[in-house]
């Protein structure tokens, strides 16, 4: 069996977290997408598409709509690995309040809601998906993403056939809004003097050169960048050796406007120089 790492994606996650949007983007990128496939048929589908060369890249959307069959997903993934396939599992996450708002917006009940409340269905789904989420290769929290931002992240991760490199997403955020739930590693930039206290810099963001120069020009910032990028390079080697192809690096400051933004842009630039395709997302920019 040839190495199929990067040619087979299992898309799953919470209802209302964006599975349909991801499926549309993957299809636009040339992937053969199969939606709502019962896991009991997963191995057969893979063998008849990738195995025969009929379709070189396959994405399968699996979710709780498959009912009792969903319990078989873990064993189906194990069976694929035994047969020599290396599926990448993409898990889409969102907070309860966002899922409630999205479900109510489309006027659709949750598939596990039954006669109970919407939140009851969401909780049941989280419990059902716990093990799958824990073992996922890539977790994307779409709570604060619009469809265009989600599409950009999918294009960054799966937009070409070259998957030999670690793909990074660097997310700036404000601690007062909470740490991103999909972060693999988190760093705190509150040790750097805050441009907020400079009247001329306060209205600007970390994307503006005066703020960036102020943040990056501090000796501690330069020392941190050198050491932290070296750490990320070490993680890159280890992740690739373990078959992990995606990492989300969260860079925080108080409000997610100045220090974390400037440092995220610089970290992303240095990661790209080292050969890692890197996307930057400023989660909380504009919230103040």
Secondary structure, 3 states (H helix, E strand, C coil): CCCCCCCEEEEEECCCCCHHHHHHHHHHCCCEEEECCCHHHHHHHHHHHCCCCCCCCEEEECCHHHHHHHHHHHHHHHHHHHCCCCCEEEEEECCHHHHHHHHHHCCCCCCCCCCCCHHHHHHHHHHHHHHHHHCCCEEEECCCCCHHHHHHHHHHHHCCCCCCCCEEEEEEEEHHHCCCCCCCEEEECCCCCCHHHCHHHHCCCCCCHHHHHHHHCCHHHHHHHHHHHHHHHHHHHHHHHCCCCEEEEEEEECCCCCHHHHHHHHHHHHHHHCCCCEEEEECCCCCC
